[in-house]
Amino acid sequence: MRDDDHLLARDLAERAGQRLLELRAGGGESDVLRKAGDRQSHEWLIAQFAELRPDDLVLSEEAADNSARLAAERVWIVDPLDGTREFGEPGRTDWAVHVALWEKSAANGAGDLTAGAVALPAQGRVLSTAEPVQAAGEDGAAAPVRIVVSRSRPPAFVQNISDLIGAKLVPLGSAGAKVAAVVSGEVDAYIHGGGFYEWDTAAPVAVARAAGLHASRIDGSALAYNQAELLMPDILVCRPALAGSLLRAIREVTNAS
């Protein structure tokens, strides 16, 4: 890994976010603004990678998949604008830019995330593996446990978990904003099922791990990136002290359904 990959991820996420803030400040019809945000952020990031990391491949939400990434040593996984819906809603701050690096391991031929950054431009902050922060929150169980969920498509089983353990559900937009809320201690966990894609969670998972949080599938198995199938079924990000109890609750409600 290059020494400055962490810094590059942070810099690109932050600068792309600033450009999106400028675009948003210009106003315009919401759907037009959303499309422009996705396109312009993607084009700028791709140009930066072409200049600064010309030998690396890029997997972006806004581009066709290149199967050559499966044999590559280094793949940047980016979501140029995560929370596009929220970006087009005046006043909302739960949208983000995701930049993550996946690298193949020389030891076993597999690979994992090695750097990442989540910029939250409307909140004026960037979470990054360049400057990891220890996740906030109490080690013991909160009362009630606060679980952040999708605004637009919260999975039914999370409501069942809430009923089972008396949790409070907190809706937010971008996956990056959700994980940032766990890191900051605003909520205790992020649970999602029903599918999303690698670019939705790669950078958030990189910064969550750097912050000392638990991150896994909802069955407790490891999250894998740069896979042939880009669809990811589910995710759990939480404070480590809650992982066992939440995984048990997930098993109970999913086995009962």
KAMO-V208695 format. One line per field, one symbol per residue. ss: DSSP state (~ for helix, > for strand, _ for the rest). A space follows every 50 residues. Layout:
BEGIN
ss->???
END
This chain:
BEGIN
ss->____~~~~~~~~~~~~~~~~~~~~~____~~~~~~~~~~~~~~~~~~~~~ ~~____>>>>______~~~~~__>>>>>>>>>_~~~~________>>>>> >>>>______>>>>>>>>>>~~~_>>>>~~~______________>>>>> _____~~~~~~~~~~__>>>>>__~~~~~~~~~~____>>>>>>>>>~~~ ~~~~~~~~~~___>>>______________>>>>>>>>_~~~~~~~~~~~ ~~~~~~_
END
